């Protein structure tokens, strides 16, 4: 367990030891969950995400992805 400080903008720095263990990289997405009086942080790897959001999680721009879906849907005339 490591001690961290909450900054004036409510940010914390994950200590180096824990970052190495979890292989957390800059700009990586993490899940934060409140459990009772605790805050838990979970790693989210893009490969674990499924469904419509998986391409967005792999770095595709969300707007471009939605536009590509709309083009695909327009091709399937009722």
N, CA, C and O atoms as a GROMACS GRO file, in nm:
protein
  312
    1UNK      N    1   0.084  -0.116   0.000
    1UNK     CA    2   0.000   0.000   0.000
    1UNK      C    3   0.090   0.124   0.000
    1UNK      O    4   0.190   0.129   0.071
    2UNK      N    5   0.053   0.223  -0.081
    2UNK     CA    6   0.129   0.346  -0.091
    2UNK      C    7   0.041   0.465  -0.056
    2UNK      O    8  -0.080   0.462  -0.078
    3UNK      N    9   0.100   0.568  -0.001
    3UNK     CA   10   0.030   0.691   0.033
    3UNK      C   11   0.040   0.787  -0.084
    3UNK      O   12   0.149   0.810  -0.137
    4UNK      N   13  -0.074   0.845  -0.125
    4UNK     CA   14  -0.076   0.946  -0.230
    4UNK      C   15  -0.148   1.070  -0.179
    4UNK      O   16  -0.221   1.063  -0.080
    5UNK      N   17  -0.127   1.182  -0.245
    5UNK     CA   18  -0.190   1.308  -0.208
    5UNK      C   19  -0.284   1.352  -0.319
    5UNK      O   20  -0.250   1.342  -0.437
    6UNK      N   21  -0.402   1.400  -0.281
    6UNK     CA   22  -0.497   1.454  -0.378
    6UNK      C   23  -0.458   1.600  -0.401
    6UNK      O   24  -0.450   1.679  -0.308
    7UNK      N   25  -0.434   1.633  -0.529
    7UNK     CA   26  -0.395   1.770  -0.564
    7UNK      C   27  -0.514   1.864  -0.565
    7UNK      O   28  -0.628   1.822  -0.545
    8UNK      N   29  -0.487   1.991  -0.589
    8UNK     CA   30  -0.592   2.093  -0.588
    8UNK      C   31  -0.696   2.071  -0.698
    8UNK      O   32  -0.809   2.120  -0.688
    9UNK      N   33  -0.660   1.997  -0.802
    9UNK     CA   34  -0.754   1.964  -0.910
    9UNK      C   35  -0.806   1.821  -0.896
    9UNK      O   36  -0.852   1.762  -0.993
   10UNK      N   37  -0.799   1.766  -0.775
   10UNK     CA   38  -0.849   1.631  -0.741
   10UNK      C   39  -0.778   1.520  -0.817
   10UNK      O   40  -0.836   1.415  -0.842
   11UNK      N   41  -0.653   1.544  -0.853
   11UNK     CA   42  -0.574   1.443  -0.922
   11UNK      C   43  -0.482   1.372  -0.823
   11UNK      O   44  -0.438   1.431  -0.725
   12UNK      N   45  -0.455   1.245  -0.852
   12UNK     CA   46  -0.357   1.170  -0.774
   12UNK      C   47  -0.254   1.114  -0.871
   12UNK      O   48  -0.281   1.097  -0.989
   13UNK      N   49  -0.136   1.086  -0.820
   13UNK     CA   50  -0.031   1.022  -0.899
   13UNK      C   51  -0.018   0.879  -0.850
   13UNK      O   52   0.001   0.854  -0.731
   14UNK      N   53  -0.030   0.784  -0.942
   14UNK     CA   54  -0.014   0.643  -0.907
   14UNK      C   55   0.136   0.618  -0.890
   14UNK      O   56   0.214   0.642  -0.981
   15UNK      N   57   0.176   0.569  -0.773
   15UNK     CA   58   0.318   0.548  -0.749
   15UNK      C   59   0.383   0.454  -0.851
   15UNK      O   60   0.318   0.364  -0.904
   16UNK      N   61   0.511   0.478  -0.877
   16UNK     CA   62   0.586   0.405  -0.979
   16UNK      C   63   0.579   0.254  -0.959
   16UNK      O   64   0.560   0.178  -1.055
   17UNK      N   65   0.594   0.210  -0.834
   17UNK     CA   66   0.592   0.066  -0.806
   17UNK      C   67   0.460   0.003  -0.853
   17UNK      O   68   0.461  -0.103  -0.916
   18UNK      N   69   0.347   0.066  -0.822
   18UNK     CA   70   0.216   0.014  -0.862
   18UNK      C   71   0.195   0.025  -1.013
   18UNK      O   72   0.135  -0.064  -1.074
   19UNK      N   73   0.245   0.133  -1.074
   19UNK     CA   74   0.234   0.147  -1.221
   19UNK      C   75   0.307   0.034  -1.291
   19UNK      O   76   0.258  -0.020  -1.389
   20UNK      N   77   0.425   0.000  -1.240
   20UNK     CA   78   0.503  -0.108  -1.302
   20UNK      C   79   0.434  -0.242  -1.286
   20UNK      O   80   0.428  -0.321  -1.381
   21UNK      N   81   0.382  -0.269  -1.168
   21UNK     CA   82   0.314  -0.397  -1.144
   21UNK      C   83   0.195  -0.414  -1.239
   21UNK      O   84   0.175  -0.521  -1.297
   22UNK      N   85   0.116  -0.307  -1.254
   22UNK     CA   86  -0.003  -0.313  -1.340
   22UNK      C   87   0.024  -0.277  -1.485
   22UNK      O   88  -0.066  -0.286  -1.569
   23UNK      N   89   0.147  -0.236  -1.514
   23UNK     CA   90   0.186  -0.195  -1.651
   23UNK      C   91   0.097  -0.083  -1.704
   23UNK      O   92   0.052  -0.087  -1.818
   24UNK      N   93   0.072   0.016  -1.620
   24UNK     CA   94  -0.011   0.130  -1.658
   24UNK      C   95   0.075   0.229  -1.735
   24UNK      O   96   0.185   0.265  -1.692
   25UNK      N   97   0.024   0.273  -1.851
   25UNK     CA   98   0.095   0.365  -1.939
   25UNK      C   99   0.023   0.500  -1.941
   25UNK      O  100  -0.094   0.507  -1.906
   26UNK      N  101   0.092   0.607  -1.981
   26UNK     CA  102   0.026   0.738  -1.993
   26UNK      C  103  -0.093   0.733  -2.089
   26UNK      O  104  -0.089   0.663  -2.190
   27UNK      N  105  -0.196   0.804  -2.056
   27UNK     CA  106  -0.321   0.815  -2.134
   27UNK      C  107  -0.403   0.687  -2.136
   27UNK      O  108  -0.501   0.678  -2.210
   28UNK      N  109  -0.366   0.588  -2.059
   28UNK     CA  110  -0.443   0.464  -2.052
   28UNK      C  111  -0.571   0.488  -1.973
   28UNK      O  112  -0.572   0.567  -1.878
   29UNK      N  113  -0.679   0.421  -2.012
   29UNK     CA  114  -0.807   0.433  -1.944
   29UNK      C  115  -0.811   0.338  -1.824
   29UNK      O  116  -0.764   0.224  -1.832
   30UNK      N  117  -0.868   0.386  -1.715
   30UNK     CA  118  -0.885   0.306  -1.594
   30UNK      C  119  -1.028   0.321  -1.545
   30UNK      O  120  -1.090   0.426  -1.564
   31UNK      N  121  -1.082   0.218  -1.484
   31UNK     CA  122  -1.212   0.225  -1.418
   31UNK      C  123  -1.191   0.262  -1.273
   31UNK      O  124  -1.101   0.209  -1.208
   32UNK      N  125  -1.274   0.352  -1.221
   32UNK     CA  126  -1.269   0.391  -1.080
   32UNK      C  127  -1.405   0.359  -1.021
   32UNK      O  128  -1.509   0.400  -1.074
   33UNK      N  129  -1.406   0.285  -0.910
   33UNK     CA  130  -1.529   0.240  -0.847
   33UNK      C  131  -1.524   0.272  -0.697
   33UNK      O  132  -1.421   0.251  -0.632
   34UNK      N  133  -1.635   0.322  -0.644
   34UNK     CA  134  -1.646   0.344  -0.500
   34UNK      C  135  -1.708   0.220  -0.439
   34UNK      O  136  -1.816   0.176  -0.480
   35UNK      N  137  -1.639   0.163  -0.341
   35UNK     CA  138  -1.689   0.045  -0.270
   35UNK      C  139  -1.686   0.076  -0.121
   35UNK      O  140  -1.580   0.072  -0.058
   36UNK      N  141  -1.802   0.108  -0.065
   36UNK     CA  142  -1.808   0.148   0.074
   36UNK      C  143  -1.735   0.279   0.092
   36UNK      O  144  -1.771   0.379   0.029
   37UNK      N  145  -1.633   0.280   0.177
   37UNK     CA  146  -1.554   0.402   0.196
   37UNK      C  147  -1.419   0.393   0.124
   37UNK      O  148  -1.324   0.463   0.159
   38UNK      N  149  -1.412   0.305   0.023
   38UNK     CA  150  -1.288   0.285  -0.052
   38UNK      C  151  -1.305   0.324  -0.198
   38UNK      O  152  -1.416   0.322  -0.252
   39UNK      N  153  -1.196   0.360  -0.259
   39UNK     CA  154  -1.191   0.391  -0.401
   39UNK      C  155  -1.102   0.286  -0.465
   39UNK      O  156  -0.986   0.272  -0.429
   40UNK      N  157  -1.157   0.211  -0.561
   40UNK     CA  158  -1.080   0.106  -0.629
   40UNK      C  159  -1.057   0.147  -0.773
   40UNK      O  160  -1.146   0.200  -0.838
   41UNK      N  161  -0.937   0.121  -0.821
   41UNK     CA  162  -0.899   0.155  -0.957
   41UNK      C  163  -0.866   0.026  -1.030
   41UNK      O  164  -0.782  -0.053  -0.984
   42UNK      N  165  -0.932   0.004  -1.144
   42UNK     CA  166  -0.911  -0.118  -1.222
   42UNK      C  167  -0.855  -0.083  -1.359
   42UNK      O  168  -0.896   0.015  -1.421
   43UNK      N  169  -0.762  -0.162  -1.405
   43UNK     CA  170  -0.706  -0.148  -1.538
   43UNK      C  171  -0.810  -0.194  -1.641
   43UNK      O  172  -0.882  -0.291  -1.618
   44UNK      N  173  -0.818  -0.124  -1.750
   44UNK     CA  174  -0.908  -0.161  -1.859
   44UNK      C  175  -0.824  -0.173  -1.984
   44UNK      O  176  -0.775  -0.072  -2.036
   45UNK      N  177  -0.807  -0.293  -2.034
   45UNK     CA  178  -0.732  -0.309  -2.158
   45UNK      C  179  -0.828  -0.309  -2.276
   45UNK      O  180  -0.935  -0.370  -2.267
   46UNK      N  181  -0.794  -0.242  -2.386
   46UNK     CA  182  -0.884  -0.236  -2.502
   46UNK      C  183  -0.928  -0.373  -2.551
   46UNK      O  184  -1.039  -0.387  -2.602
   47UNK      N  185  -0.844  -0.474  -2.536
   47UNK     CA  186  -0.881  -0.606  -2.584
   47UNK      C  187  -0.994  -0.667  -2.502
   47UNK      O  188  -1.063  -0.758  -2.549
   48UNK      N  189  -1.013  -0.618  -2.380
   48UNK     CA  190  -1.121  -0.673  -2.297
   48UNK      C  191  -1.255  -0.607  -2.326
   48UNK      O  192  -1.359  -0.658  -2.285
   49UNK      N  193  -1.253  -0.494  -2.398
   49UNK     CA  194  -1.378  -0.427  -2.432
   49UNK      C  195  -1.440  -0.493  -2.554
   49UNK      O  196  -1.371  -0.532  -2.648
   50UNK      N  197  -1.572  -0.506  -2.550
   50UNK     CA  198  -1.641  -0.574  -2.661
   50UNK      C  199  -1.755  -0.486  -2.711
   50UNK      O  200  -1.793  -0.389  -2.646
   51UNK      N  201  -1.808  -0.521  -2.826
   51UNK     CA  202  -1.926  -0.454  -2.878
   51UNK      C  203  -1.894  -0.330  -2.957
   51UNK      O  204  -1.784  -0.314  -3.010
   52UNK      N  205  -1.991  -0.241  -2.963
   52UNK     CA  206  -1.981  -0.122  -3.047
   52UNK      C  207  -1.865  -0.032  -3.006
   52UNK      O  208  -1.807   0.035  -3.092
   53UNK      N  209  -1.830  -0.027  -2.879
   53UNK     CA  210  -1.725   0.061  -2.833
   53UNK      C  211  -1.585   0.008  -2.853
   53UNK      O  212  -1.488   0.080  -2.830
   54UNK      N  213  -1.570  -0.117  -2.896
   54UNK     CA  214  -1.437  -0.175  -2.906
   54UNK      C  215  -1.348  -0.103  -3.008
   54UNK      O  216  -1.228  -0.088  -2.985
   55UNK      N  217  -1.406  -0.058  -3.121
   55UNK     CA  218  -1.325   0.014  -3.220
   55UNK      C  219  -1.286   0.151  -3.169
   55UNK      O  220  -1.177   0.200  -3.199
   56UNK      N  221  -1.374   0.214  -3.092
   56UNK     CA  222  -1.341   0.344  -3.034
   56UNK      C  223  -1.228   0.325  -2.934
   56UNK      O  224  -1.135   0.406  -2.929
   57UNK      N  225  -1.235   0.219  -2.854
   57UNK     CA  226  -1.131   0.193  -2.754
   57UNK      C  227  -0.997   0.164  -2.819
   57UNK      O  228  -0.893   0.187  -2.757
   58UNK      N  229  -0.997   0.116  -2.940
   58UNK     CA  230  -0.872   0.086  -3.010
   58UNK      C  231  -0.811   0.210  -3.074
   58UNK      O  232  -0.716   0.200  -3.151
   59UNK      N  233  -0.866   0.327  -3.043
   59UNK     CA  234  -0.806   0.450  -3.090
   59UNK      C  235  -0.878   0.519  -3.204
   59UNK      O  236  -0.837   0.627  -3.246
   60UNK      N  237  -0.985   0.461  -3.256
   60UNK     CA  238  -1.060   0.524  -3.364
   60UNK      C  239  -1.138   0.643  -3.306
   60UNK      O  240  -1.196   0.633  -3.198
   61UNK      N  241  -1.139   0.754  -3.378
   61UNK     CA  242  -1.214   0.871  -3.336
   61UNK      C  243  -1.363   0.838  -3.329
   61UNK      O  244  -1.417   0.780  -3.423
   62UNK      N  245  -1.430   0.875  -3.220
   62UNK     CA  246  -1.570   0.840  -3.198
   62UNK      C  247  -1.660   0.897  -3.308
   62UNK      O  248  -1.751   0.829  -3.354
   63UNK      N  249  -1.636   1.021  -3.349
   63UNK     CA  250  -1.719   1.082  -3.452
   63UNK      C  251  -1.703   1.009  -3.585
   63UNK      O  252  -1.802   0.983  -3.654
   64UNK      N  253  -1.581   0.976  -3.621
   64UNK     CA  254  -1.556   0.902  -3.746
   64UNK      C  255  -1.622   0.765  -3.741
   64UNK      O  256  -1.676   0.718  -3.841
   65UNK      N  257  -1.618   0.702  -3.625
   65UNK     CA  258  -1.679   0.570  -3.612
   65UNK      C  259  -1.830   0.577  -3.630
   65UNK      O  260  -1.888   0.493  -3.701
   66UNK      N  261  -1.895   0.674  -3.568
   66UNK     CA  262  -2.041   0.689  -3.582
   66UNK      C  263  -2.077   0.720  -3.726
   66UNK      O  264  -2.175   0.666  -3.778
   67UNK      N  265  -2.000   0.805  -3.793
   67UNK     CA  266  -2.027   0.836  -3.934
   67UNK      C  267  -2.013   0.712  -4.021
   67UNK      O  268  -2.092   0.692  -4.113
   68UNK      N  269  -1.913   0.628  -3.992
   68UNK     CA  270  -1.898   0.506  -4.072
   68UNK      C  271  -2.015   0.411  -4.048
   68UNK      O  272  -2.059   0.343  -4.141
   69UNK      N  273  -2.065   0.405  -3.926
   69UNK     CA  274  -2.183   0.321  -3.899
   69UNK      C  275  -2.305   0.373  -3.974
   69UNK      O  276  -2.381   0.294  -4.030
   70UNK      N  277  -2.323   0.504  -3.975
   70UNK     CA  278  -2.438   0.562  -4.045
   70UNK      C  279  -2.431   0.534  -4.195
   70UNK      O  280  -2.533   0.505  -4.257
   71UNK      N  281  -2.310   0.544  -4.254
   71UNK     CA  282  -2.295   0.511  -4.396
   71UNK      C  283  -2.330   0.366  -4.421
   71UNK      O  284  -2.396   0.332  -4.520
   72UNK      N  285  -2.286   0.280  -4.330
   72UNK     CA  286  -2.315   0.136  -4.343
   72UNK      C  287  -2.465   0.112  -4.333
   72UNK      O  288  -2.521   0.034  -4.410
   73UNK      N  289  -2.530   0.178  -4.238
   73UNK     CA  290  -2.674   0.159  -4.219
   73UNK      C  291  -2.753   0.214  -4.337
   73UNK      O  292  -2.855   0.156  -4.377
   74UNK      N  293  -2.707   0.329  -4.395
   74UNK     CA  294  -2.777   0.386  -4.509
   74UNK      C  295  -2.773   0.293  -4.629
   74UNK      O  296  -2.863   0.298  -4.714
   75UNK      N  297  -2.674   0.209  -4.639
   75UNK     CA  298  -2.663   0.113  -4.748
   75UNK      C  299  -2.765   0.001  -4.739
   75UNK      O  300  -2.792  -0.067  -4.838
   76UNK      N  301  -2.821  -0.019  -4.622
   76UNK     CA  302  -2.922  -0.124  -4.600
   76UNK      C  303  -3.060  -0.062  -4.603
   76UNK      O  304  -3.122  -0.042  -4.498
   77UNK      N  305  -3.110  -0.032  -4.724
   77UNK     CA  306  -3.240   0.030  -4.740
   77UNK      C  307  -3.349  -0.067  -4.700
   77UNK      O  308  -3.342  -0.186  -4.730
   78UNK      N  309  -3.450  -0.014  -4.632
   78UNK     CA  310  -3.561  -0.097  -4.583
   78UNK      C  311  -3.650  -0.144  -4.694
   78UNK      O  312  -3.748  -0.214  -4.668
   0.00000   0.00000   0.00000
